[in-house]
Amino acid sequence: MSTALHLAGVVLPEGEHRDVWVRDGRFTFEPVPGAETVSRGGWLLPGLVDAHCHVGIAPGGVHVEDLAGLREQALADRVAGVLALRDCGAPVDTRALDDEPDLPRIIRAGQHIAAPRRYIRGLAVEVEPDELVEQVRAQARRGDGWVKLVGDWIDRAQGDLAPEWPAEALAAAIAAAHEEGARVTAHTFGTDALPGLIGAGIDCIEHGTGLTEDLIGEMAGRGTAVVPTLVNVEHFPGFAAAGEKKFPAYASTMRRLYAQSGAVVRAAFEAGVPVFAGTDAGGSIAHGLIADEVRALHAAGLPAEEALAAASWRARSWLGLPCIEEGAPADVVVYDTDPRADLDSLQRPRRMILRGRVVA
Ligand SMILES: [Zn+2]
């Protein structure tokens, strides 16, 4: 039996001052005699979520295989208050991290699935369209309820972004994933891959910088989510500059997508598309930048409380994780100032409880 804990503060998102106890790793609102008070005052936020990151990839697409290296990445997220993350594709097996009680809960999407030579070398399982259904089933069984497709990437013959999959292959693959009980998401930067993915009933779009008003309307109608990864989109001008000489059309596309990225996020939010916070950490992007992503969503036009919800309670409920409620696993971050009023509060977590244990 672990020691019972007691916290008092403003419980979010409801905003009411309450006393909360933790017993056997779970929240309860029933007083627990003898509980140790570990936090008094402040704001109690359901653990943050990074809805798009990668544990197991280092700069240059290098695979991280050793437990210490994997731990270091996941721990950087947790230090930032991220108590759950959706791993949007990893080329290595990170299951050993599930036995580390101080690391975030990881919800996996298996390994990226791409068409041959149409993604960062060495990261994806690369298959032809007629093998897509089989591979989607395989990755659905490797993951924790998600499958990740690469929807578009540069086509070197065309010199620009282009879709990777015919619409019929997508329809069959997404239906197969749903049969396996998994949701599907796809990397897309450009526009052309989006109608096929959304029309096939995909559950989420990653990045989504190429969304148009019509596509946003269709997503809103279907309830398709978007994870804009604005921390990643900041690198688009760099991608454009790197591709400029060999692929000028691609470079110009990337600059255009960058220029419209904030407006796309605002339009999606205003149309009612569920928007969630993800940093795309892993590879060249450092882990632990969730506060930057929340501020970027706010700068793009989400009200501060909505940007916070996109990284906390709303993201948790989308991923099937409870918040601060009777009987729920005790995952909470405490701040001295109200993070709804001041998103910079996210930089300064005062206390963190994960799986019912004080971890910071
Ligand atoms: Zn990613």
Residues whose N, C-alpha, C, O or C-beta is under 5 A from the ligand:
A	BS01	ZN	C88 D280
